[in-house]
Amino acid sequence: MQRLDRRIQDLYPDFSRSRIEGLIKAGFVSVDGVVAEKAGAKVSDEAQIVVEVPPPVPAVPEPEDIAIDIVYEDDDIVVVNKAPGMVVHPAPGHFSGTLVNALLHHCPSLSGIGGVARPGIVHRLDQDTSGLIIVAKSQRAMDSLTKAFSGRSGIKKTYLAVCHGRPRLDSGRIENLIGRHPVDRKRMAIVEKNGKIAVTNWRVVASVGAISLVECVIETGRTHQIRVHMSSIGCPVIGDKTYGKSALDKKLSPCPQRQMLHAWRLEIRHPVTGKPLSLEAPVPSDMKPYEDAVRA
């Protein structure tokens, strides 16, 4: 028996221990077909270890002339209504066409704010989630926003989700731990340990038949939080290919091409002036038919 990270070091002698640990945490290592969780796990000499090495991410994102919908901007921040399908920052498989690439073209001085790879980024939205995202344009704003998002102080983020089914109650609060799925590391799951606290307050705005429009106010910002939470109460987000119900999606007209989740409203104190800001982004065109049908 030997530690997993040491076995991988034997297989990849050029890899540092920190890189190996990072690959394991990111879900790129499996042992006998099961995604590994701990670098220090003991593995037998006969164990089959598979390491998926992701392609490197370019160190410096390039500015790209990509149209973006700016909702608010001043010298310190810019708030964008992100289109569905746009990745927030460069990552394996998405080295260009991201929001960061677009922002660097729009605001060249953004480069270097808070880091080279993700300049100005203090929070994220999933690729197929649309709506409001705030980006820092100055280091002072970056520091203030990072602190605010870390402590969830002075920030209120409200999402609109079109979901299958209707919750038993008109409103509720979901509070639990969310962490990596024990087998599929690309998914998140509600876990009993090794997770982070996740809180979603939800309210049914309207419903018709087997579809509901739900307003979700999040107190934490965990990966896939709303999608995991709505699925956990039997009302998955329509079009969610990871946590949803594809059989039901196919019966809808129009058939959803992405999850119907939109970061609708952002209420926050300006990170430099302290002025209260309340911003909204209209529901995008691909989500509007479902919203109209439910509200009718």
C-alpha positions as CSV (number, residue, x, y, z in Angstrom):
1,M,0.0,0.0,0.0
2,Q,1.2,3.5,-0.8
3,R,-0.2,7.0,-0.7
4,L,-2.0,8.0,-3.9
5,D,0.0,11.2,-4.5
6,R,3.3,9.2,-4.2
7,R,2.1,6.7,-6.7
8,I,1.2,9.5,-9.1
9,Q,4.6,11.0,-8.5
10,D,6.2,7.8,-9.6
11,L,4.1,7.9,-12.8
12,Y,4.7,11.6,-13.5
13,P,8.1,12.4,-11.9
14,D,8.0,16.0,-13.4
15,F,4.8,16.9,-11.5
16,S,5.1,18.8,-8.3
17,R,3.2,17.6,-5.2
18,S,1.0,20.7,-5.4
19,R,0.1,20.0,-9.0
20,I,-0.8,16.4,-8.2
21,E,-2.9,17.6,-5.2
22,G,-4.6,20.1,-7.5
23,L,-5.4,17.4,-10.1
24,I,-6.9,15.2,-7.4
25,K,-9.1,18.0,-6.0
26,A,-10.3,19.0,-9.4
27,G,-11.5,15.4,-10.1
28,F,-8.9,14.5,-12.7
29,V,-7.7,11.3,-10.9
30,S,-9.5,8.0,-10.6
31,V,-8.6,4.8,-8.8
32,D,-10.2,1.6,-10.2
33,G,-12.8,3.7,-11.9
34,V,-13.8,5.8,-8.9
35,V,-12.8,9.5,-8.7
36,A,-10.2,10.0,-6.0
37,E,-10.9,12.5,-3.2
38,K,-7.7,12.6,-1.1
39,A,-4.1,12.8,-2.0
40,G,-3.2,10.8,1.1
41,A,-5.5,7.9,0.4
42,K,-3.8,4.5,0.5
43,V,-3.9,2.5,-2.7
44,S,-2.8,-1.0,-3.4
45,D,0.0,-1.9,-5.8
46,E,-2.5,-3.5,-8.1
47,A,-4.9,-0.4,-8.3
48,Q,-5.5,1.1,-11.7
49,I,-4.8,4.8,-11.5
50,V,-5.9,7.1,-14.3
51,V,-4.7,10.7,-14.5
52,E,-6.4,13.1,-16.9
53,V,-4.1,16.0,-17.6
54,P,-6.0,19.1,-18.7
55,P,-4.5,21.3,-21.4
56,P,-2.7,24.4,-20.0
57,V,-4.5,27.7,-19.8
58,P,-2.8,30.7,-21.5
59,A,-1.2,32.8,-18.8
60,V,-2.5,36.1,-20.1
61,P,-6.0,36.4,-21.7
62,E,-6.1,38.3,-24.9
63,P,-8.5,41.3,-25.5
64,E,-11.3,40.4,-27.9
65,D,-13.8,42.7,-29.6
66,I,-17.0,40.9,-28.3
67,A,-20.2,42.8,-27.7
68,I,-21.4,42.8,-24.1
69,D,-24.5,44.3,-22.4
70,I,-23.3,46.8,-19.8
71,V,-25.9,47.6,-17.2
72,Y,-23.8,50.0,-15.0
73,E,-20.3,51.3,-15.2
74,D,-18.1,53.9,-13.4
75,D,-14.4,54.2,-12.7
76,D,-14.3,51.4,-10.2
77,I,-16.8,48.7,-11.3
78,V,-18.7,47.4,-14.4
79,V,-21.9,45.4,-14.1
80,V,-22.6,43.2,-17.2
81,N,-25.8,41.3,-18.2
82,K,-24.0,38.1,-19.2
83,A,-25.4,36.3,-22.2
84,P,-26.2,32.6,-21.9
85,G,-23.4,30.4,-23.3
86,M,-20.6,32.8,-22.4
87,V,-17.9,31.6,-20.1
88,V,-16.8,34.1,-17.5
89,H,-13.0,33.5,-17.7
90,P,-10.5,31.4,-19.7
91,A,-10.3,27.8,-18.6
92,P,-9.4,24.4,-20.3
93,G,-11.6,24.2,-23.4
94,H,-12.4,27.9,-23.4
95,F,-9.3,30.0,-24.0
96,S,-11.1,32.7,-26.0
97,G,-14.6,34.2,-26.3
98,T,-15.0,34.7,-22.6
99,L,-16.3,37.6,-20.6
100,V,-12.8,38.4,-19.5
101,N,-11.6,38.6,-23.1
102,A,-14.4,41.0,-23.9
103,L,-13.8,43.1,-20.8
104,L,-10.1,43.5,-21.6
105,H,-11.0,44.9,-24.9
106,H,-13.6,47.2,-23.4
107,C,-11.4,48.3,-20.5
108,P,-7.7,47.7,-21.1
109,S,-6.8,49.0,-17.6
110,L,-8.6,45.9,-16.2
111,S,-5.5,43.8,-16.9
112,G,-3.8,42.9,-13.6
113,I,-6.6,43.9,-11.3
114,G,-6.8,41.0,-8.8
115,G,-4.7,38.7,-10.9
116,V,-3.6,38.0,-14.5
117,A,-5.8,35.1,-15.5
118,R,-9.1,36.4,-14.0
119,P,-8.7,40.2,-13.9
120,G,-11.5,41.9,-12.0
121,I,-13.5,38.7,-11.4
122,V,-14.9,38.3,-7.9
123,H,-17.8,35.9,-8.5
124,R,-19.0,33.8,-11.4
125,L,-22.0,32.5,-13.3
126,D,-22.2,29.1,-14.9
127,Q,-21.7,29.2,-18.7
128,D,-25.4,28.6,-19.4
129,T,-26.7,30.9,-16.7
130,S,-27.5,34.4,-17.8
131,G,-27.7,37.7,-15.9
132,L,-25.8,40.1,-13.7
133,I,-22.2,39.9,-12.8
134,I,-20.1,42.6,-11.2
135,V,-16.5,43.1,-12.1
136,A,-13.9,45.3,-10.4
137,K,-12.0,47.9,-12.5
138,S,-9.8,49.2,-9.7
139,Q,-7.7,47.4,-7.0
140,R,-9.6,49.2,-4.3
141,A,-12.9,47.9,-5.6
142,M,-11.4,44.5,-6.1
143,D,-10.3,44.3,-2.4
144,S,-13.7,45.6,-1.2
145,L,-15.7,43.3,-3.4
146,T,-13.6,40.2,-2.5
147,K,-14.2,40.9,1.2
148,A,-17.9,41.5,0.7
149,F,-18.5,38.3,-1.3
150,S,-16.3,36.3,1.1
151,G,-18.5,37.4,4.0
152,R,-21.7,37.8,2.0
153,S,-22.1,41.2,3.6
154,G,-24.2,43.9,2.0
155,I,-25.0,41.8,-1.1
156,K,-28.3,40.4,-2.2
157,K,-28.4,38.3,-5.4
158,T,-31.8,37.2,-6.7
159,Y,-32.3,34.7,-9.5
160,L,-35.3,33.6,-11.5
161,A,-35.6,29.9,-12.3
162,V,-38.1,28.1,-14.4
163,C,-38.5,24.7,-12.9
164,H,-40.3,21.4,-13.5
165,G,-43.1,20.7,-11.0
166,R,-44.3,22.8,-8.2
167,P,-42.9,22.8,-4.6
168,R,-45.3,21.6,-1.9
169,L,-45.0,24.9,-0.2
170,D,-45.1,28.5,-1.6
171,S,-41.7,29.3,-0.2
172,G,-38.9,27.9,1.8
173,R,-35.3,27.9,2.9
174,I,-32.7,25.2,2.0
175,E,-29.6,25.0,4.1
176,N,-27.1,22.2,3.9
177,L,-23.6,21.3,2.8
178,I,-22.6,21.2,-0.9
179,G,-19.5,19.5,-2.1
180,R,-18.1,17.4,-5.0
181,H,-20.1,14.4,-5.9
182,P,-18.4,11.3,-4.4
183,V,-18.2,9.5,-7.8
184,D,-18.6,12.1,-10.5
185,R,-16.3,15.0,-9.6
186,K,-17.7,17.2,-12.3
187,R,-21.0,17.3,-10.4
188,M,-21.9,18.9,-7.1
189,A,-24.0,17.2,-4.5
190,I,-25.6,17.7,-1.0
191,V,-23.2,16.0,1.3
192,E,-22.9,15.2,5.1
193,K,-19.2,16.1,5.4
194,N,-16.4,17.7,3.4
195,G,-18.7,20.3,2.0
196,K,-19.4,24.0,2.4
197,I,-22.6,25.6,3.8
198,A,-25.1,26.6,1.2
199,V,-28.2,28.6,1.7
200,T,-31.0,29.3,-0.8
201,N,-34.3,31.1,0.0
202,W,-36.9,30.4,-2.6
203,R,-40.4,31.6,-3.4
204,V,-42.9,30.4,-6.1
205,V,-43.7,33.5,-8.2
206,A,-46.2,31.7,-10.4
207,S,-47.0,28.3,-11.7
208,V,-49.1,26.6,-14.4
209,G,-49.5,22.9,-14.9
210,A,-46.2,21.2,-14.1
211,I,-44.0,24.3,-14.5
212,S,-43.1,26.9,-11.9
213,L,-41.3,30.3,-11.9
214,V,-39.2,30.4,-8.8
215,E,-37.4,33.4,-7.2
216,C,-34.2,32.3,-5.5
217,V,-32.2,34.6,-3.1
218,I,-28.9,33.1,-2.3
219,E,-27.0,33.7,0.9
220,T,-24.0,31.8,-0.3
221,G,-22.5,31.3,-3.7
222,R,-21.5,27.6,-4.1
223,T,-20.9,26.0,-7.4
224,H,-24.2,25.0,-9.0
225,Q,-26.0,25.9,-5.8
226,I,-29.5,26.8,-7.1
227,R,-29.5,23.9,-9.6
228,V,-28.6,21.4,-6.9
229,H,-31.0,22.8,-4.3
230,M,-34.0,23.0,-6.7
231,S,-33.3,19.4,-7.8
232,S,-33.2,18.3,-4.2
233,I,-36.8,19.4,-3.6
234,G,-38.1,17.7,-6.7
235,C,-38.2,20.8,-8.9
236,P,-35.1,20.8,-11.1
237,V,-34.4,23.8,-13.4
238,I,-35.8,23.3,-16.9
239,G,-33.0,22.5,-19.4
240,D,-30.5,21.5,-16.7
241,K,-28.5,18.8,-18.4
242,T,-26.7,17.8,-15.2
243,Y,-29.3,17.8,-12.4
244,G,-32.5,18.1,-14.5
245,K,-35.0,15.8,-16.2
246,S,-34.2,15.6,-19.9
247,A,-37.2,13.4,-20.7
248,L,-39.5,16.3,-19.5
249,D,-37.4,18.9,-21.3
250,K,-38.0,17.1,-24.6
251,K,-41.8,17.5,-24.1
252,L,-41.6,21.3,-23.9
253,S,-42.1,23.7,-26.7
254,P,-39.8,25.3,-27.3
255,C,-37.3,22.7,-26.2
256,P,-34.8,24.3,-23.8
257,Q,-31.2,24.5,-25.1
258,R,-29.8,25.5,-21.7
259,Q,-30.8,25.7,-18.0
260,M,-33.5,28.4,-17.5
261,L,-31.7,30.2,-14.8
262,H,-31.2,34.0,-14.8
263,A,-29.3,36.2,-12.3
264,W,-32.1,38.8,-12.3
265,R,-31.3,41.3,-9.6
266,L,-28.2,42.5,-7.8
267,E,-28.4,44.8,-4.7
268,I,-25.1,45.9,-3.3
269,R,-23.3,48.8,-1.7
270,H,-20.8,50.4,-4.1
271,P,-17.4,49.0,-3.1
272,V,-15.8,52.5,-3.0
273,T,-18.5,55.1,-2.4
274,G,-20.8,52.9,-0.3
275,K,-23.8,54.1,-2.3
276,P,-26.6,51.5,-2.5
277,L,-27.0,50.0,-6.0
278,S,-30.1,48.1,-7.1
279,L,-29.7,46.7,-10.7
280,E,-31.9,44.4,-12.8
281,A,-31.4,42.5,-16.0
282,P,-34.4,41.6,-18.2
283,V,-35.2,38.0,-18.7
284,P,-33.4,36.8,-21.9
285,S,-35.4,35.9,-25.1
286,D,-34.9,32.2,-24.8
287,M,-36.3,32.1,-21.3
288,K,-39.2,34.6,-21.9
289,P,-41.7,32.1,-23.5
290,Y,-41.6,30.0,-20.3
291,E,-41.9,33.0,-18.0
292,D,-44.8,34.4,-20.1
293,A,-46.6,31.0,-20.1
294,V,-46.3,30.6,-16.3
295,R,-47.4,34.2,-15.6
296,A,-50.3,34.1,-18.0
